[in-house]
Amino acid sequence: MDPDTLKAAVGNYRKRNNLVTPDQLKTHLRRQNWCQADLHWYASLPEKIRRSSRQRYQSKAEMHYLTRKEQFDQVTYSQLSVPNSFLAQELFLRLKEAESTFAELAAQLKKGGTEKVQGRFGPIPISRVPAALAKPLRSCSPGTLLEPVQVDNSWLIARLEKFQPTKFDDAMEQRMCSELFQQEVDRIVDKRLASLKTALTESSGQPDPT
């Protein structure tokens, strides 16, 4: 790693660990039982992982992204939640005929512990939206008022405010490379732990309790 990159890595490490002054850094090194070379190794590790993951998985990053794209797209929407279909239909018609606004109805409904399910939400990943609501939100245009849908024991009336699809840009490519790298690390660790477990079981002569 070149000197400038290493200097930046150490600076980022100090910032993450709130090591502002030289004395704070010295105390940190003493507590970790590190020398300056240890600091450089740990500080540069994230950048080394970033470069290695990109080198190894860049060719697979876009395909990995496409399998998960729907989890990254973001949506902003207004929502009302009521306990039955009759009230849901009534509120839907009032909104459709412009007799009331979402804000007005949400204010009326924010009683009896329902504050968190009324009003405007987002931008949030569409993967966090209930499936019954996510599908129509994805397929409509901003400003569309959706027919009431049932989610568990509630009926939801929603209007799409904004849909923000993600793009496979440089940042997303790196994110996918890092994710693939971590998945490989996890597989290696799991395999190693399983081998150690088998070896310990065989050496003890005891049956595997699992």
C-alpha positions as CSV (number, residue, x, y, z in Angstrom):
1,M,0.0,0.0,0.0
2,D,1.4,3.4,-1.0
3,P,2.2,5.9,1.8
4,D,-0.7,8.3,1.0
5,T,-3.3,5.5,1.1
6,L,-1.8,4.1,4.3
7,K,-1.9,7.6,5.9
8,A,-5.5,8.0,4.9
9,A,-6.3,4.5,6.3
10,V,-4.7,5.4,9.7
11,G,-6.6,8.6,9.7
12,N,-9.9,6.8,9.2
13,Y,-9.0,4.3,11.9
14,R,-8.3,7.1,14.4
15,K,-11.5,8.8,13.5
16,R,-13.6,5.6,13.9
17,N,-12.0,5.0,17.3
18,N,-12.1,8.7,18.4
19,L,-8.3,8.8,18.7
20,V,-7.9,12.6,18.2
21,T,-4.7,13.4,20.1
22,P,-1.3,11.6,20.0
23,D,-1.7,10.7,23.7
24,Q,-5.1,9.0,23.0
25,L,-3.4,7.0,20.2
26,K,-0.5,6.0,22.4
27,T,-3.0,4.8,25.1
28,H,-4.9,2.9,22.5
29,L,-1.8,1.1,21.2
30,R,-0.7,0.2,24.7
31,R,-4.1,-1.2,25.6
32,Q,-4.1,-3.3,22.4
33,N,-0.5,-4.3,23.0
34,W,0.2,-3.1,19.5
35,C,3.3,-1.6,17.9
36,Q,3.1,0.9,15.0
37,A,3.2,-2.0,12.4
38,D,0.2,-3.5,14.1
39,L,-1.7,-0.3,13.8
40,H,-0.8,0.0,10.1
41,W,-2.0,-3.6,9.5
42,Y,-5.4,-3.2,11.2
43,A,-5.9,0.3,9.8
44,S,-5.2,-0.8,6.2
45,L,-7.3,-4.0,6.5
46,P,-10.6,-2.5,5.2
47,E,-8.9,-1.1,2.1
48,K,-7.1,-4.4,1.5
49,I,-10.4,-6.3,1.7
50,R,-12.1,-3.7,-0.6
51,R,-9.4,-4.2,-3.2
52,S,-9.2,-7.9,-2.9
53,S,-13.0,-8.3,-3.1
54,R,-13.2,-6.2,-6.2
55,Q,-10.4,-8.1,-7.8
56,R,-11.9,-11.5,-7.1
57,Y,-15.6,-10.8,-7.6
58,Q,-16.0,-7.9,-10.0
59,S,-17.0,-10.2,-12.8
60,K,-19.9,-11.6,-10.6
61,A,-21.0,-8.4,-9.0
62,E,-23.7,-7.4,-11.5
63,M,-25.4,-10.8,-11.6
64,H,-25.4,-10.8,-7.7
65,Y,-26.9,-7.3,-7.8
66,L,-29.7,-8.4,-10.2
67,T,-30.7,-11.2,-7.9
68,R,-31.2,-8.7,-5.1
69,K,-32.2,-5.5,-6.9
70,E,-35.7,-5.5,-5.4
71,Q,-34.2,-5.3,-1.9
72,F,-32.4,-2.1,-2.7
73,D,-35.1,-0.1,-4.6
74,Q,-36.6,2.5,-2.3
75,V,-40.2,3.8,-2.0
76,T,-41.9,6.7,-0.3
77,Y,-45.7,6.3,0.2
78,S,-48.6,7.6,2.3
79,Q,-50.6,5.0,4.3
80,L,-53.7,4.6,6.4
81,S,-54.4,1.5,8.4
82,V,-57.8,0.5,9.6
83,P,-59.3,-2.6,11.2
84,N,-61.9,-3.6,8.6
85,S,-62.7,-3.5,4.9
86,F,-65.8,-1.3,5.2
87,L,-63.9,1.6,6.8
88,A,-61.1,1.1,4.4
89,Q,-63.4,1.4,1.4
90,E,-65.0,4.5,2.9
91,L,-61.7,6.2,3.4
92,F,-60.5,5.2,0.0
93,L,-63.6,6.8,-1.6
94,R,-63.1,10.0,0.4
95,L,-59.5,10.2,-0.8
96,K,-60.5,9.4,-4.4
97,E,-63.2,12.1,-4.4
98,A,-60.8,14.6,-2.7
99,E,-63.2,14.9,0.2
100,S,-60.3,14.4,2.6
101,T,-56.5,14.3,2.5
102,F,-54.1,11.6,3.8
103,A,-52.9,14.1,6.4
104,E,-56.4,14.8,7.7
105,L,-57.4,11.1,7.9
106,A,-54.1,10.1,9.4
107,A,-54.6,12.7,12.2
108,Q,-58.0,11.3,12.9
109,L,-56.8,7.7,13.0
110,K,-53.7,8.4,15.2
111,K,-55.6,7.2,18.3
112,G,-55.7,4.0,20.3
113,G,-52.0,3.1,19.6
114,T,-52.1,3.3,15.8
115,E,-49.8,6.3,15.4
116,K,-47.0,4.2,13.9
117,V,-49.0,2.9,11.0
118,Q,-50.6,6.2,9.8
119,G,-49.0,8.9,7.7
120,R,-46.0,9.1,5.3
121,F,-43.3,6.5,5.1
122,G,-39.9,6.5,3.4
123,P,-37.8,6.6,1.6
124,I,-37.3,3.0,2.7
125,P,-36.2,-0.2,0.9
126,I,-39.2,-1.8,-0.7
127,S,-38.2,-5.1,0.8
128,R,-39.4,-3.6,4.2
129,V,-42.9,-2.9,2.8
130,P,-45.5,-5.7,3.3
131,A,-45.5,-7.9,0.2
132,A,-49.2,-7.3,-0.5
133,L,-48.5,-3.6,-0.7
134,A,-45.0,-3.7,-2.3
135,K,-46.1,-5.3,-5.5
136,P,-48.7,-2.7,-6.5
137,L,-46.5,0.1,-5.3
138,R,-43.7,-1.1,-7.6
139,S,-46.0,-1.3,-10.6
140,C,-47.8,2.1,-10.3
141,S,-46.8,5.7,-11.0
142,P,-46.3,8.4,-8.3
143,G,-49.6,9.9,-7.2
144,T,-51.6,6.7,-7.7
145,L,-54.1,5.8,-4.9
146,L,-54.2,2.1,-4.4
147,E,-57.3,0.0,-3.6
148,P,-57.4,-1.2,0.0
149,V,-55.3,-4.3,0.7
150,Q,-55.4,-6.6,3.7
151,V,-52.2,-7.2,5.6
152,D,-52.6,-9.5,8.6
153,N,-55.5,-8.1,10.6
154,S,-55.5,-4.6,9.1
155,W,-56.6,-3.0,5.9
156,L,-54.2,-0.5,4.3
157,I,-54.9,2.4,1.9
158,A,-51.8,3.7,0.3
159,R,-50.6,6.2,-2.3
160,L,-47.3,6.1,-4.0
161,E,-45.3,9.3,-3.5
162,K,-42.0,8.4,-5.0
163,F,-40.2,5.3,-6.4
164,Q,-36.4,5.3,-6.4
165,P,-34.9,2.4,-8.3
166,T,-31.2,1.6,-7.6
167,K,-28.5,1.7,-10.2
168,F,-25.6,-0.6,-10.7
169,D,-23.0,2.1,-10.2
170,D,-19.5,2.0,-8.8
171,A,-20.6,2.1,-5.3
172,M,-23.1,-0.7,-5.8
173,E,-20.6,-2.8,-7.6
174,Q,-18.2,-2.5,-4.6
175,R,-21.0,-3.3,-2.2
176,M,-21.8,-6.5,-4.1
177,C,-18.1,-7.4,-4.3
178,S,-17.7,-6.9,-0.6
179,E,-20.9,-9.0,0.1
180,L,-19.7,-11.9,-2.1
181,F,-16.3,-11.7,-0.3
182,Q,-18.0,-11.9,3.1
183,Q,-20.1,-14.8,2.0
184,E,-17.0,-16.7,1.0
185,V,-15.4,-15.9,4.3
186,D,-18.4,-17.2,6.1
187,R,-18.4,-20.4,4.1
188,I,-14.7,-21.0,4.9
189,V,-15.2,-20.3,8.6
190,D,-18.3,-22.6,8.8
191,K,-16.4,-25.4,7.0
192,R,-13.4,-25.0,9.3
193,L,-15.6,-25.0,12.4
194,A,-17.4,-28.1,11.2
195,S,-14.0,-29.9,10.6
196,L,-12.8,-28.9,14.1
197,K,-16.0,-30.1,15.7
198,T,-15.7,-33.5,13.9
199,A,-12.1,-33.8,14.9
200,L,-12.9,-33.0,18.6
201,T,-15.7,-35.5,18.5
202,E,-13.5,-38.3,17.0
203,S,-10.7,-37.6,19.4
204,S,-12.9,-37.7,22.5
205,G,-14.7,-40.9,21.4
206,Q,-18.0,-39.2,22.2
207,P,-21.0,-39.2,19.8
208,D,-21.8,-35.8,18.2
209,P,-24.6,-34.4,20.4
210,T,-26.2,-32.8,17.4
